[in-house]
Amino acid sequence: MGTVSARAIVFTRPQPLACNQGLCLRCGMLEQLELGRWWKAVKAFGLGQGTSAYFFLALPRLSRFAGRKAKPMRIPSVPHPIWLRPATTDWYVMEQIFIDQGFSLSRWPGHERAIRSNYDRMLERGQIPVILDCGAHIGLAALWFAQRFLRARIFAVEPAQDNFELLRQNVSSHPNITPIHAAIWDRDTRVDLVNPDGEPWAWAARESGSGEVQTVTVRDLLQREPNGLPLIVKIDIEGGEIELFRSNVEWIEQTPLIVFELHDWQGGWRGAGHSVFSRLSTHPRDYMQRADNMFSFAHSLAQMN
């Protein structure tokens, strides 16, 4: 057996791999394209429409000159195109509602049956179930509710003008959805809009006697359907829940389901959550959470079933 010279074996300290600049750029691009969202869209919509929906998100990221002009997109559950603005948060709102099913009650079958029974009972008595979408953005939640409660009257309230124009376009094929350009509030006044982040879903209202936008109250909206009764009130108003729940809250006891998103995370120690729960807690209700949304079911639903 031969011998190996010690001089033939050289031990060196391992050197870190040099960064391949092209590989790093490709990795950054892949991360930016969020391929996991493609797979979610495919599972929800099928390969063809899921991929098409994903390209609506991904393609603008490959261009430095992507504009924000609204474009149509098709998803299986809506019989007409929905209009979204590329390179904005519109796609993520669509994802939350139609891919993640953010307003679905299917996780809580007993509560879902109670809401459906209440809806059917209203119709049997000749009454109109009313759904309020407060902070309707571009109308996607209103479309989702309209698909599941075909005979409900839906009032979709949105204060930001650009969002409202898309809202009106998206719900134009649904006569049971009424778009309203206003801010939901506890009283009749005017507000100014602020949006420090610049994203379409982040408009907040601040009360001002000479403000740019008129307010509307829950009571006002319910009175627009003389033979109507509240079924669902959905609230996503970027901290405006403090003012909404400040006064004139008799509608809470009348409403079987209130869905809301809290905004204490915005900071300022304003007590948005306290404003909501201090009012809701005066009536027995069940609370369930799905993603960012809290679902508050009135116990009167259980007594009816």
C-alpha positions, 0 to 999 in steps of 0.5 A, a space after each residue: 500500500 503506498 504512502 501519501 506525503 504530508 506535503 500533498 495534503 493542504 488544509 484550508 479554512 472554508 471560505 464563504 460563497 461569493 454572492 452571485 449578483 444575478 442570482 440575488 436579483 432573481 431571488 429578489 424578483 421571485 420574492 416580489 412576485 409572491 408566488 404563494 399567492 398564485 397558488 392560493 388563487 389557483 386553488 380558489 379559482 382554478 388554474 386558468 382564472 387563478 393564474 390570470 388573477 395572479 398576473 393582475 398582481 404580478 405583472 405591474 411589479 415587473 414594470 417601473 412604469 405600471 400605472 394605476 388606471 383601473 382594469 377589469 379582472 374576472 373571477 368565477 363567482 362574479 358574473 361580470 368583470 370587477 375593476 381593480 387598480 394595478 399596483 395598489 392594495 385593491 388586489 389584496 382586498 379582492 384576495 381577502 374577500 374572494 380567495 380567503 373568504 374573509 366574510 364567510 360564516 362557514 367556520 361557525 355552522 350554527 351561527 351561519 344557520 341562524 343568520 340564514 334562518 333570520 334572513 328567510 324569516 324576514 322574507 316570509 314576513 314580507 320584510 326586506 333584509 338590509 345589509 350596510 357596508 360601511 367603508 365599502 372601498 370599491 364594492 367587493 364586499 358588497 358584491 360578496 354579500 349580494 351573491 349570498 343574500 340575493 334579496 337583501 337591500 345593500 347600502 354601500 357607503 364610501 367617502 373617498 371619491 376615487 374609491 366610490 367611482 370604482 364602487 359604482 362601476 363594480 356594483 352597476 349590474 346589481 340593482 339591490 346594491 345602492 352606492 352612497 358617497 358619504 362617511 358613516 358617522 353617528 350624526 349629520 355633519 361633514 368630515 375631511 379625509 386623510 390618508 397618510 399611507 396613500 393607499 386606496 384602502 386607508 382613507 380615514 375621516 376627521 370631523 370638520 364643520 366645513 369638511 369635504 364629505 357629508 356624513 350619513 348615519 345608520 338610522 338614516 340608511 335603515 329608514 331608506 328601506 321603509 319595510 326593511 330590517 337590519 340583517 348585517 352591518 359591516 364596518 371597516 372605517 379606519 378608526 371612525 368606529 370611535 365616532 360611529 359608536 359615540 351616540 345614536 347606537 339603538 341599531 346595535 340591539 336590532 342588528 343580528 350580525 355586526 362585522 367590524 375591523 378594529 384600528 387600535 394598531 394605528 396608535 394614538 391611544 384613541 381607544 377604538 376597540 373600547 368604543 366598540 365593545 363598550 357599546 356592544 357589551 350592553 347586549 348579549 352577543 357571541 364574538 368570533 374572529 376571522 383574520 382581521 374581522 370580528 363577527 358579533 352575533 346577537 343572542 336573539 338569533 339563538 332564541 329564534 331558532 
